[in-house]
Amino acid sequence: MKLAILSRNTKLYSTRRLVEAARHRGHSVRVLDPLRCYMRIASDGFQMHYKGREIAGYHAVIPRIGASVTRYGSAVLRQFELMDSYSPNTSDAILRARDKLRSHQLLAAQGIGLPATVFGDNPDDTADLLSMLGPPPHVIKLNEGTQGAGVMLTEKLSASKGVIEALRGLYANFLVQEFVAEAKGADLRCFVVGDRVVAAMKRQAPKGDFRSNLHRGGTAKGVRASAAEQEVAVRAAQVLGLGVAGVDLIRSARGPLVLEVNASPGLEGIEEASGVDVAVEIVDFVAGQVREKPVRRLVARR
């Protein structure tokens, strides 16, 4: 298999591990900076150049597209798709997952458990918006925040209104959610590859914080997700169209609730906590999909 990994930095742990796993399995692999890929789009076909040379013929592309380059990175990935490269996470699936409001709407429509969430735009509606959610504590999240950034906990109604007023003054898009106290600052990261959870870890927020992200000082240990948690994680990834996803759940009195579905989940924390070679799981899944994919060519016709 001729494989491309879209990543801005070859030294990142996740990128490096995917390269190692691909080479270990005997595949040809190259890391491409998506911001150095540029495209020709015409009715007679599609072309891609990279640092002055044409690139084509990749059987598969694994996207490691950061939030800051979502728009351009997804356009590059879409061009690869139009040139007949397989990706476990399509450009449209990445865009769905990156938009928290959109992903919550899609998941809720399929009956997947979520913390109650409200969203509004007009300041005149703030009081009624919060009444739809219920009493504090409230969790306020930037719509496109990552790694716990832009997530705030407000314990009083006046604080919720103040934060919302400040964010609206900055023209920020945000959601407000119920705070699930019984989770006790812990969540479960289920790493989904294809139709199964290949690894899971429980993350615990540091003392004085409620965010369990490892980038925020949280700790992690490998666990085995329950059958119900695995089912919810796989369904959530499939609803958004993701073949590889990190699904964050919290354990609540009403069952597992999905906090977020990450389309570009990091490998370092999950591999260290679980002891599972997640990179090999991803590469093997992609290779299997490529073998089953019907052969056709859709490259530039000159």
Backbone bond lengths (Angstrom), bond angles and torsions (degrees), N, CA, C in turn:
res aa  C-N    CA-C-N  psi(-1)  N-CA   C-N-CA  omega(-1)  CA-C   N-CA-C  phi
1 M - - - 1.460 - - 1.527 109.33 -
2 K 1.306 116.26 134.00 1.453 122.47 173.87 1.526 107.58 -95.31
3 L 1.326 115.73 113.14 1.459 121.67 -169.27 1.521 111.03 -118.39
4 A 1.338 116.09 138.00 1.461 122.27 171.85 1.523 108.67 -114.74
5 I 1.315 115.53 140.69 1.455 121.39 173.38 1.519 107.38 -115.83
6 L 1.317 116.66 119.42 1.459 120.77 178.63 1.521 108.41 -84.48
7 S 1.309 116.96 110.10 1.458 121.68 -178.38 1.514 109.28 -154.69
8 R 1.324 116.66 143.81 1.451 120.63 -178.77 1.519 112.57 -81.78
9 N 1.347 116.95 -14.29 1.459 119.34 -174.12 1.526 110.21 -144.00
10 T 1.312 116.81 116.63 1.468 120.70 -178.67 1.522 112.35 -70.43
11 K 1.338 117.48 -17.20 1.454 120.95 -176.14 1.531 113.24 -88.20
12 L 1.329 117.65 -8.64 1.457 120.05 178.55 1.528 110.00 -62.50
13 Y 1.317 116.42 142.83 1.461 120.84 -175.75 1.522 111.25 -54.51
14 S 1.328 117.14 -49.27 1.471 120.19 -175.22 1.522 111.31 -63.20
15 T 1.331 116.53 -43.14 1.462 120.51 178.84 1.528 110.89 -63.31
16 R 1.314 115.76 -46.43 1.465 120.21 -179.42 1.523 112.02 -61.95
17 R 1.312 117.47 -40.94 1.460 120.85 179.99 1.525 111.92 -66.61
18 L 1.322 117.25 -37.29 1.464 119.74 178.35 1.530 110.68 -67.22
19 V 1.331 116.58 -38.45 1.463 120.22 176.80 1.527 109.83 -63.17
20 E 1.330 117.32 -46.55 1.461 121.27 179.63 1.526 111.50 -60.22
21 A 1.340 116.25 -43.38 1.459 120.01 -178.61 1.523 111.30 -65.77
22 A 1.339 116.86 -41.02 1.465 120.46 179.71 1.523 111.21 -64.27
23 R 1.318 117.08 -43.27 1.465 120.32 179.61 1.525 110.84 -68.59
24 H 1.325 116.62 -36.44 1.458 120.64 177.51 1.526 111.15 -60.95
25 R 1.328 116.11 -33.91 1.461 121.20 179.09 1.529 112.48 -87.31
26 G 1.329 117.88 2.04 1.460 121.26 174.96 1.508 114.75 86.01
27 H 1.327 117.63 17.66 1.459 120.68 179.96 1.523 111.04 -92.59
28 S 1.331 115.77 154.71 1.455 122.02 171.37 1.527 107.69 -84.73
29 V 1.333 117.74 129.53 1.464 119.95 -175.03 1.521 110.40 -138.76
30 R 1.323 115.26 142.87 1.456 121.36 177.67 1.531 108.65 -141.67
31 V 1.328 115.50 137.58 1.458 121.33 176.40 1.527 108.31 -92.64
32 L 1.324 116.26 128.43 1.464 122.24 -179.32 1.525 109.01 -120.89
33 D 1.322 116.05 128.24 1.463 121.24 173.56 1.530 107.60 -74.19
34 P 1.338 118.90 116.35 1.473 118.98 -176.10 1.527 113.46 -60.04
35 L 1.330 117.13 -27.17 1.460 119.18 -179.68 1.522 112.91 -76.96
36 R 1.333 117.77 -9.68 1.458 121.34 174.36 1.532 112.05 -100.40
37 C 1.315 117.33 0.64 1.467 121.96 174.48 1.525 108.59 -89.50
38 Y 1.320 116.27 135.29 1.463 119.69 176.97 1.523 108.96 -139.35
39 M 1.334 115.04 155.72 1.454 120.03 -159.66 1.522 113.60 -129.59
40 R 1.312 114.10 148.97 1.465 121.93 166.40 1.514 107.22 -113.71
41 I 1.335 115.21 127.79 1.463 121.59 -176.85 1.524 107.72 -123.32
42 A 1.309 117.29 118.24 1.458 121.37 -179.01 1.523 109.24 -153.73
43 S 1.323 115.64 163.32 1.461 119.80 -177.63 1.523 112.51 -68.17
44 D 1.347 116.92 -16.36 1.467 118.98 179.17 1.532 111.66 -91.55
45 G 1.338 117.80 5.31 1.458 120.11 176.07 1.512 112.50 138.95
46 F 1.314 115.00 -177.10 1.461 122.22 -175.37 1.523 109.90 -125.16
47 Q 1.328 115.80 143.22 1.464 121.40 177.08 1.517 109.52 -132.35
48 M 1.330 114.72 151.66 1.457 121.11 174.34 1.518 108.34 -134.08
49 H 1.326 116.23 133.77 1.454 121.60 173.94 1.520 109.04 -118.20
50 Y 1.339 115.20 151.32 1.460 121.21 179.58 1.520 108.11 -139.16
51 K 1.307 115.37 114.38 1.467 121.24 179.75 1.524 111.68 51.72
52 G 1.327 115.16 43.36 1.462 120.31 173.14 1.513 116.12 92.02
53 R 1.354 117.75 -3.43 1.458 119.82 -178.89 1.522 110.49 -126.34
54 E 1.318 114.61 147.73 1.460 119.13 178.88 1.532 110.07 -72.88
55 I 1.312 115.38 140.49 1.464 121.23 174.60 1.524 108.54 -125.54
56 A 1.316 115.25 138.66 1.462 120.79 -179.66 1.525 107.86 -165.36
57 G 1.315 115.62 171.99 1.453 120.75 173.15 1.512 115.63 81.99
58 Y 1.341 118.21 13.88 1.459 119.88 177.79 1.530 109.32 -78.08
59 H 1.322 115.16 126.51 1.460 119.16 178.80 1.529 111.46 -69.22
60 A 1.323 116.78 -33.22 1.464 120.54 -176.21 1.518 110.36 -150.62
61 V 1.332 114.79 155.17 1.456 122.95 176.99 1.515 107.88 -132.28
62 I 1.328 116.71 127.93 1.464 121.18 173.51 1.522 107.20 -104.60
63 P 1.333 118.49 113.29 1.458 120.23 -177.98 1.524 112.54 -83.47
64 R 1.319 115.51 129.95 1.463 122.72 169.96 1.525 105.78 -122.36
65 I 1.330 115.03 70.30 1.461 122.34 -171.19 1.525 109.01 -99.57
66 G 1.331 116.14 117.10 1.454 120.66 179.04 1.516 112.01 -71.41
67 A 1.330 115.33 160.09 1.467 120.89 -176.39 1.523 112.05 -60.47
68 S 1.340 117.16 -32.89 1.462 119.88 -176.13 1.523 113.00 -70.28
69 V 1.329 117.79 -18.36 1.472 120.66 -179.62 1.525 110.88 -120.60
70 T 1.331 116.20 27.79 1.465 120.10 -175.99 1.523 112.14 -57.91
71 R 1.307 116.91 -46.78 1.471 120.07 -174.07 1.520 111.54 -63.56
72 Y 1.329 117.23 -52.79 1.462 119.47 -178.39 1.516 110.80 -71.54
73 G 1.315 116.74 -41.14 1.463 119.88 -179.84 1.510 112.82 -60.35
74 S 1.337 116.92 -40.15 1.464 119.63 179.35 1.524 111.18 -69.68
75 A 1.339 117.39 -31.09 1.472 120.22 175.87 1.524 110.68 -66.80
76 V 1.329 116.86 -40.28 1.468 120.53 177.09 1.526 110.04 -63.85
77 L 1.328 116.24 -45.10 1.462 119.95 179.26 1.526 110.92 -61.39
78 R 1.323 117.25 -40.11 1.466 120.53 178.68 1.524 110.59 -62.61
79 Q 1.335 117.35 -37.08 1.460 120.23 177.76 1.525 110.56 -63.38
80 F 1.340 117.04 -42.30 1.459 119.99 175.56 1.529 110.97 -59.74
81 E 1.325 116.79 -41.54 1.463 120.86 179.20 1.531 110.44 -61.16
82 L 1.328 116.65 -40.77 1.459 121.06 179.49 1.529 111.64 -70.02
83 M 1.325 115.47 -20.04 1.466 120.46 175.63 1.528 111.08 -95.03
84 D 1.326 115.82 16.56 1.468 123.61 170.73 1.518 114.29 76.82
85 S 1.332 118.08 25.85 1.462 121.26 172.82 1.527 108.73 -91.73
86 Y 1.321 115.81 138.04 1.468 121.11 177.25 1.533 109.82 -83.34
87 S 1.321 116.96 142.65 1.458 121.29 171.67 1.522 108.70 -135.32
88 P 1.338 118.19 134.77 1.458 119.70 178.04 1.525 111.92 -65.34
89 N 1.324 116.55 -27.84 1.459 122.73 175.66 1.516 108.48 -121.43
90 T 1.308 117.08 108.70 1.456 120.63 -177.89 1.525 110.46 -72.61
91 S 1.312 115.39 165.55 1.462 120.26 179.02 1.523 111.04 -60.11
92 D 1.321 117.58 -42.05 1.461 120.28 -179.85 1.522 111.48 -67.32
93 A 1.330 117.73 -36.80 1.464 120.79 178.73 1.526 110.68 -65.35
94 I 1.320 117.81 -39.51 1.460 121.63 177.98 1.523 110.17 -63.05
95 L 1.325 117.20 -43.53 1.457 120.51 178.92 1.529 111.50 -64.14
96 R 1.331 117.00 -37.72 1.469 119.40 176.87 1.522 110.96 -63.08
97 A 1.331 116.63 -44.93 1.458 120.59 -175.90 1.526 111.86 -70.13
98 R 1.330 118.03 -34.09 1.463 121.03 -177.25 1.529 112.34 -69.97
99 D 1.315 117.01 -25.30 1.464 121.79 179.90 1.532 107.86 -91.67
100 K 1.331 117.64 101.83 1.460 120.87 -174.77 1.526 112.37 -59.91
101 L 1.332 116.98 -40.44 1.463 119.60 179.91 1.523 110.71 -62.62
102 R 1.318 115.98 -49.26 1.468 120.36 -179.10 1.524 111.04 -61.03
103 S 1.329 116.92 -45.82 1.461 119.44 -177.87 1.524 110.92 -64.93
104 H 1.331 117.83 -38.44 1.464 119.91 177.46 1.525 111.33 -63.79
105 Q 1.319 116.22 -40.74 1.466 119.17 178.32 1.522 111.14 -62.25
106 L 1.325 116.71 -44.09 1.464 120.84 -178.58 1.525 111.40 -66.48
107 L 1.334 116.93 -41.24 1.462 120.52 -179.89 1.531 110.86 -67.61
108 A 1.329 116.66 -44.57 1.461 120.19 -179.50 1.523 111.27 -62.73
109 A 1.332 116.16 -36.09 1.468 120.02 -179.84 1.525 111.75 -63.23
110 Q 1.345 116.85 -23.66 1.469 121.20 179.05 1.524 112.00 -98.09
111 G 1.328 116.87 11.34 1.456 120.92 175.35 1.516 114.68 77.09
112 I 1.326 117.82 17.75 1.461 121.31 179.07 1.527 108.87 -82.24
113 G 1.331 117.06 131.83 1.447 122.04 -176.71 1.517 113.15 -64.16
114 L 1.338 116.44 133.92 1.460 123.71 179.13 1.525 108.73 -141.96
115 P 1.332 117.80 156.24 1.457 118.36 167.22 1.532 109.10 -63.04
116 A 1.329 117.37 141.98 1.464 120.47 177.83 1.524 109.23 -56.44
117 T 1.336 116.62 135.94 1.460 122.65 -171.57 1.522 110.18 -133.86
118 V 1.321 116.89 138.48 1.470 120.58 174.90 1.519 108.99 -126.00
119 F 1.336 114.85 156.17 1.459 121.71 -176.78 1.519 107.80 -151.81
120 G 1.296 117.14 133.79 1.460 121.08 178.31 1.501 110.70 -156.80
121 D 1.327 116.44 169.83 1.468 119.94 -174.48 1.519 113.74 -120.57
122 N 1.332 117.23 -36.42 1.456 119.88 -171.17 1.527 111.62 -88.15
123 P 1.328 118.73 130.38 1.469 121.09 179.24 1.523 113.26 -58.02
124 D 1.331 117.48 -29.95 1.457 120.49 -179.78 1.525 112.21 -64.72
125 D 1.330 117.01 -17.03 1.464 121.16 -175.66 1.525 113.28 -100.60
126 T 1.327 118.09 1.48 1.463 120.67 -172.45 1.522 112.91 -59.17
127 A 1.329 117.36 -46.38 1.466 120.35 -177.67 1.520 110.94 -61.05
128 D 1.321 116.93 -44.78 1.466 119.84 -179.36 1.517 110.88 -70.70
129 L 1.341 116.11 -35.01 1.468 120.58 177.67 1.525 110.20 -58.66
130 L 1.333 116.47 -46.53 1.459 120.36 -179.02 1.520 111.93 -70.26
131 S 1.333 116.48 -29.52 1.468 118.65 176.59 1.525 111.02 -67.69
132 M 1.340 117.72 -28.59 1.461 121.61 176.03 1.525 111.24 -67.14
133 L 1.331 116.06 -27.12 1.457 121.11 -177.51 1.519 111.88 -86.14
134 G 1.324 116.37 -38.91 1.458 120.58 -176.60 1.515 111.13 113.62
135 P 1.324 117.39 179.52 1.467 121.03 -175.42 1.515 112.25 -68.62
136 P 1.350 116.61 157.05 1.471 119.81 176.12 1.521 110.49 -68.92
137 P 1.366 115.35 166.89 1.476 129.48 11.28 1.527 112.75 -69.36
138 H 1.329 114.49 151.06 1.456 122.55 176.13 1.529 109.60 -122.53
139 V 1.306 116.09 148.03 1.463 121.97 174.07 1.527 107.40 -108.71
140 I 1.316 116.40 123.03 1.470 121.76 -178.93 1.526 108.00 -111.37
141 K 1.325 115.98 125.65 1.465 121.20 -174.31 1.518 110.84 -126.51
142 L 1.331 115.39 134.17 1.460 118.91 168.89 1.525 108.53 -65.28
143 N 1.331 116.53 140.26 1.461 120.80 -172.73 1.521 112.79 -63.23
144 E 1.328 117.75 -28.46 1.457 120.10 -176.63 1.525 111.81 -123.72
145 G 1.328 117.82 26.25 1.456 121.50 176.88 1.519 111.07 -74.15
146 T 1.338 116.84 157.00 1.459 121.82 179.02 1.525 109.79 -136.77
147 Q 1.330 115.76 156.58 1.461 123.84 173.47 1.523 112.88 56.10
148 G 1.353 115.54 32.57 1.452 119.78 177.27 1.515 114.52 85.40
149 A 1.335 118.17 -7.94 1.466 120.63 177.69 1.528 109.13 -70.60
150 G 1.322 116.13 141.60 1.452 120.04 178.53 1.515 113.91 74.86
151 V 1.340 117.31 23.42 1.466 121.74 177.02 1.523 107.79 -116.84
152 M 1.334 117.22 123.70 1.459 122.13 -175.10 1.520 110.86 -129.07
153 L 1.318 116.08 147.03 1.461 122.54 176.24 1.522 108.17 -112.05
154 T 1.327 116.39 125.75 1.464 121.29 176.69 1.520 108.43 -116.47
155 E 1.337 115.61 131.74 1.466 120.20 -173.96 1.519 113.20 -101.35
156 K 1.329 117.01 -9.78 1.461 120.80 177.80 1.518 109.71 -127.40
157 L 1.347 115.88 152.98 1.460 120.44 -179.54 1.524 110.75 -61.59
158 S 1.332 116.72 -38.73 1.466 119.86 179.49 1.526 111.06 -63.57
159 A 1.340 116.47 -35.66 1.470 119.72 178.26 1.519 110.84 -68.08
160 S 1.335 117.13 -41.32 1.467 120.54 177.78 1.520 110.44 -59.16
161 K 1.341 116.04 -45.44 1.465 119.71 -179.84 1.525 110.86 -64.49
162 G 1.344 117.18 -38.53 1.459 120.55 -179.51 1.513 112.39 -65.72
163 V 1.332 117.28 -44.53 1.459 120.75 179.09 1.526 110.61 -64.74
164 I 1.330 116.33 -43.34 1.464 120.00 179.16 1.531 110.63 -61.36
165 E 1.329 116.56 -41.89 1.468 120.14 178.59 1.528 110.60 -62.39
166 A 1.336 116.61 -41.75 1.468 119.97 179.93 1.522 111.35 -65.59
167 L 1.333 117.20 -43.24 1.461 120.19 -179.28 1.522 111.31 -66.23
168 R 1.325 117.02 -37.39 1.468 118.96 177.38 1.518 110.50 -66.12
169 G 1.346 116.84 -33.78 1.455 119.90 176.82 1.515 112.66 -64.68
170 L 1.341 116.06 -24.59 1.462 121.57 177.75 1.529 111.86 -94.39
171 Y 1.315 117.32 4.36 1.472 123.61 -178.20 1.530 111.43 56.87
172 A 1.318 115.63 37.75 1.469 121.18 179.53 1.522 110.16 -90.57
173 N 1.324 115.67 145.05 1.461 120.90 173.67 1.522 108.94 -92.76
174 F 1.324 116.83 131.85 1.454 119.97 -174.98 1.521 110.77 -150.34
175 L 1.331 114.61 162.19 1.455 123.63 175.60 1.519 108.30 -119.21
176 V 1.328 116.31 155.81 1.457 121.19 172.69 1.527 107.38 -123.08
177 Q 1.335 116.28 131.30 1.461 121.24 -176.17 1.527 111.30 -127.80
178 E 1.324 114.02 159.16 1.461 119.37 172.12 1.530 109.42 -67.13
179 F 1.310 115.81 151.42 1.458 121.82 175.03 1.529 107.79 -97.15
180 V 1.316 116.67 122.20 1.462 122.06 -178.20 1.527 107.83 -94.02
181 A 1.338 115.84 96.77 1.464 120.94 -171.33 1.518 112.58 -65.94
182 E 1.358 116.95 -34.19 1.467 118.67 -174.83 1.527 113.29 -68.26
183 A 1.335 117.39 -12.29 1.468 119.64 176.16 1.526 111.52 -70.11
184 K 1.343 117.12 -22.51 1.474 123.33 175.37 1.529 112.55 54.71
185 G 1.317 115.47 42.36 1.458 120.18 175.27 1.512 114.99 73.11
186 A 1.321 117.45 14.46 1.467 120.85 -179.39 1.519 110.32 -115.79
187 D 1.316 116.25 150.01 1.460 120.46 170.55 1.519 108.92 -140.21
188 L 1.304 114.79 174.03 1.460 122.08 -177.63 1.513 108.60 -122.62
189 R 1.330 117.61 121.18 1.461 121.42 174.15 1.522 107.84 -95.93
190 C 1.321 115.57 115.22 1.461 121.89 175.40 1.518 108.05 -103.08
191 F 1.321 116.41 123.77 1.463 120.56 -179.23 1.522 108.10 -95.92
192 V 1.327 115.37 110.80 1.457 122.29 -176.11 1.523 110.09 -97.57
193 V 1.321 115.96 128.96 1.464 122.38 172.05 1.524 106.39 -129.04
194 G 1.330 116.04 115.29 1.461 119.46 -176.89 1.520 110.68 67.83
195 D 1.317 116.21 -123.91 1.463 120.23 -176.12 1.524 112.64 -108.57
196 R 1.348 117.39 26.49 1.463 118.94 179.09 1.523 111.58 -149.18
197 V 1.315 114.53 157.25 1.466 121.63 173.35 1.525 107.27 -88.06
198 V 1.329 116.95 114.84 1.469 120.34 -176.24 1.520 112.18 -89.87
199 A 1.331 117.65 -19.45 1.462 121.22 179.08 1.523 108.27 -160.95
200 A 1.328 115.55 155.30 1.459 120.40 178.10 1.521 109.15 -147.74
201 M 1.324 115.33 150.22 1.461 120.15 174.96 1.522 109.48 -143.21
202 K 1.312 114.47 147.14 1.463 121.14 174.76 1.513 107.85 -96.82
203 R 1.331 116.44 127.22 1.450 121.41 -179.58 1.534 109.10 -110.51
204 Q 1.308 116.33 136.28 1.459 121.85 -177.82 1.523 109.57 -119.58
205 A 1.328 116.01 130.62 1.455 120.58 179.41 1.525 110.48 -66.82
206 P 1.332 117.87 148.22 1.468 120.15 175.57 1.525 110.54 -68.71
207 K 1.308 116.91 160.98 1.452 121.79 -179.91 1.526 110.12 -57.85
208 G 1.327 115.90 132.48 1.448 121.04 179.31 1.510 114.59 88.98
209 D 1.334 117.71 -1.04 1.469 121.65 179.36 1.519 107.95 -129.21
210 F 1.318 116.38 161.45 1.464 120.07 176.58 1.515 111.69 -114.98
211 R 1.343 117.23 -4.11 1.465 121.81 -179.46 1.521 109.16 -91.59
212 S 1.330 115.26 125.42 1.469 119.84 -174.27 1.522 113.56 -94.56
213 N 1.347 117.87 3.01 1.464 120.57 -178.31 1.522 110.95 -56.45
214 L 1.332 116.13 137.21 1.461 120.15 179.13 1.526 111.36 -62.81
215 H 1.337 117.51 -30.28 1.460 121.23 177.50 1.521 111.28 -68.69
216 R 1.336 117.56 -14.86 1.471 122.37 179.87 1.521 111.41 -103.91
217 G 1.315 117.03 12.93 1.449 119.90 178.31 1.510 114.82 94.37
218 G 1.307 117.70 8.48 1.455 120.99 177.54 1.526 111.23 -69.83
219 T 1.312 115.94 160.13 1.463 121.43 176.57 1.521 109.12 -112.18
220 A 1.329 116.07 159.28 1.462 119.71 -175.79 1.516 110.68 -139.95
221 K 1.311 115.37 148.49 1.462 121.20 171.40 1.517 108.55 -143.15
222 G 1.327 116.12 146.21 1.451 120.87 -179.81 1.523 111.14 -68.66
223 V 1.319 116.31 137.85 1.461 122.05 177.85 1.530 108.33 -139.05
224 R 1.315 115.08 168.70 1.458 120.45 171.86 1.520 107.87 -104.86
225 A 1.316 116.66 116.85 1.459 120.38 178.75 1.521 109.77 -67.50
226 S 1.328 116.19 146.61 1.456 120.49 177.85 1.526 109.97 -68.28
227 A 1.312 116.18 166.23 1.469 120.72 178.73 1.524 110.52 -59.30
228 A 1.337 116.85 -40.63 1.470 120.61 179.82 1.514 110.77 -65.50
229 E 1.337 116.91 -41.01 1.466 120.30 179.99 1.523 111.10 -67.49
230 Q 1.315 117.12 -39.70 1.463 120.16 177.42 1.523 110.83 -64.19
231 E 1.314 116.70 -41.49 1.464 119.93 -179.89 1.525 111.28 -62.90
232 V 1.342 116.47 -44.44 1.462 120.42 179.88 1.529 110.26 -64.13
233 A 1.327 117.75 -42.55 1.463 121.26 -179.11 1.525 111.54 -62.01
234 V 1.320 116.81 -46.69 1.467 120.49 -179.79 1.524 110.80 -65.10
235 R 1.326 117.16 -42.76 1.466 119.85 178.84 1.516 111.42 -62.14
236 A 1.337 117.51 -41.66 1.461 120.95 -179.29 1.527 110.74 -62.17
237 A 1.332 116.74 -44.45 1.467 120.16 178.27 1.523 110.77 -62.51
238 Q 1.323 116.89 -41.94 1.462 120.38 -177.84 1.518 111.96 -68.79
239 V 1.337 117.88 -37.09 1.465 120.40 178.27 1.523 110.78 -59.48
240 L 1.328 116.64 -37.64 1.461 120.54 179.80 1.523 112.77 -86.74
241 G 1.333 117.06 -4.96 1.462 121.17 176.83 1.511 114.08 82.28
242 L 1.338 117.55 24.64 1.454 121.53 -176.98 1.521 111.36 -99.69
243 G 1.340 116.86 128.60 1.457 120.97 174.81 1.513 112.32 -87.19
244 V 1.327 116.18 -21.40 1.470 122.66 175.71 1.516 107.26 -131.86
245 A 1.332 116.72 124.15 1.465 119.21 -175.70 1.518 110.79 -155.77
246 G 1.321 115.06 149.49 1.454 121.38 168.14 1.512 107.51 -104.21
247 V 1.319 116.94 111.96 1.465 121.38 -176.79 1.526 108.29 -103.11
248 D 1.324 116.13 119.73 1.458 121.40 -179.61 1.519 110.12 -96.05
249 L 1.333 115.53 123.11 1.466 122.37 -178.62 1.514 109.29 -120.07
250 I 1.327 115.87 155.38 1.462 120.79 165.68 1.524 108.03 -121.44
251 R 1.322 114.03 147.41 1.456 120.60 178.82 1.525 108.54 -89.55
252 S 1.324 115.84 118.36 1.460 120.67 -176.75 1.519 110.24 -123.36
253 A 1.322 115.78 171.79 1.465 121.36 178.55 1.519 111.29 -64.16
254 R 1.319 117.46 -21.24 1.472 120.54 -179.84 1.531 112.17 -105.64
255 G 1.332 116.73 18.49 1.448 120.93 176.64 1.513 112.10 104.08
256 P 1.347 118.48 -178.07 1.467 121.17 -179.11 1.525 111.94 -67.13
257 L 1.335 115.42 134.17 1.461 121.62 178.98 1.524 108.77 -119.09
258 V 1.314 117.07 135.87 1.460 121.78 -178.88 1.523 109.79 -83.73
259 L 1.329 116.13 124.28 1.456 121.38 174.45 1.523 111.14 -87.87
260 E 1.327 115.77 -44.32 1.463 120.58 -174.18 1.513 109.96 -162.74
261 V 1.326 116.05 151.37 1.457 122.07 172.77 1.522 107.00 -119.11
262 N 1.327 115.79 115.76 1.457 122.15 -174.46 1.525 109.51 -96.37
263 A 1.337 115.93 123.53 1.462 120.86 -177.72 1.519 113.39 -84.58
264 S 1.331 117.43 -10.13 1.469 120.70 179.24 1.530 108.61 -137.72
265 P 1.338 116.61 62.55 1.465 119.88 -174.03 1.521 112.37 -71.52
266 G 1.322 115.78 140.20 1.460 120.49 178.04 1.519 111.55 -70.43
267 L 1.321 115.58 151.46 1.465 120.83 -177.45 1.529 113.19 -99.00
268 E 1.321 117.61 -22.89 1.460 119.75 -171.42 1.523 112.51 -61.19
269 G 1.328 116.59 -52.62 1.458 119.82 -177.31 1.512 113.25 -62.79
270 I 1.326 116.78 -44.40 1.468 120.63 -176.23 1.524 111.09 -70.52
271 E 1.337 118.06 -38.13 1.464 119.83 178.98 1.524 111.05 -68.58
272 E 1.328 116.90 -41.48 1.464 119.58 179.85 1.525 111.65 -66.75
273 A 1.333 116.86 -41.11 1.461 120.15 -176.37 1.520 112.34 -74.38
274 S 1.326 116.57 -39.46 1.467 120.33 -172.95 1.519 113.92 -94.25
275 G 1.343 117.33 -24.27 1.461 120.52 -174.52 1.516 113.62 76.53
276 V 1.336 117.75 8.23 1.463 122.29 -179.38 1.526 109.36 -91.99
277 D 1.335 116.71 139.14 1.460 121.89 175.73 1.529 107.85 -81.95
278 V 1.317 114.88 81.98 1.468 120.64 -174.88 1.522 110.58 -67.37
279 A 1.335 117.39 -34.22 1.465 120.28 -179.90 1.520 111.15 -59.59
280 V 1.326 117.53 -43.48 1.463 121.20 178.01 1.534 110.43 -64.78
281 E 1.313 116.94 -39.00 1.465 120.20 177.65 1.529 110.83 -58.68
282 I 1.330 116.14 -42.66 1.468 120.31 -179.94 1.522 110.46 -66.27
283 V 1.324 117.29 -49.03 1.464 121.47 -177.89 1.525 110.68 -61.19
284 D 1.327 117.45 -43.69 1.466 120.51 179.73 1.522 111.39 -63.95
285 F 1.328 117.17 -39.03 1.465 120.68 177.96 1.525 110.65 -63.51
286 V 1.329 116.06 -46.24 1.471 120.18 -179.56 1.521 110.53 -62.35
287 A 1.329 117.06 -44.14 1.468 120.75 179.55 1.528 111.11 -61.45
288 G 1.331 116.80 -39.46 1.464 120.43 178.33 1.520 112.10 -64.25
289 Q 1.330 116.31 -39.49 1.465 120.29 178.66 1.523 111.39 -67.85
290 V 1.332 116.41 -37.28 1.466 120.11 178.71 1.520 110.40 -65.05
291 R 1.335 117.58 -40.78 1.470 120.64 179.54 1.520 111.53 -62.42
292 E 1.334 116.70 -33.35 1.462 120.38 -177.82 1.515 113.00 -86.68
293 K 1.321 117.16 -10.27 1.464 121.46 -174.73 1.525 110.64 -75.60
294 P 1.348 118.15 131.57 1.467 119.99 177.22 1.541 110.40 -61.08
295 V 1.309 115.77 142.00 1.453 121.54 -177.89 1.521 109.67 -81.39
296 R 1.342 115.92 124.79 1.451 120.21 171.84 1.510 107.49 -155.37
297 R 1.274 117.55 160.74 1.453 121.45 -177.32 1.520 109.90 -122.24
298 L 1.341 116.16 131.35 1.451 120.86 178.88 1.512 107.89 -140.39
299 V 1.327 117.30 62.98 1.464 123.13 -179.82 1.512 109.00 -109.95
300 A 1.297 116.65 179.00 1.454 120.33 -175.93 1.530 111.32 -62.22
301 R 1.310 114.69 133.99 1.469 120.08 176.51 1.525 107.20 -109.63
302 R 1.332 115.42 117.22 1.460 117.78 -177.01 1.520 109.93 -98.08
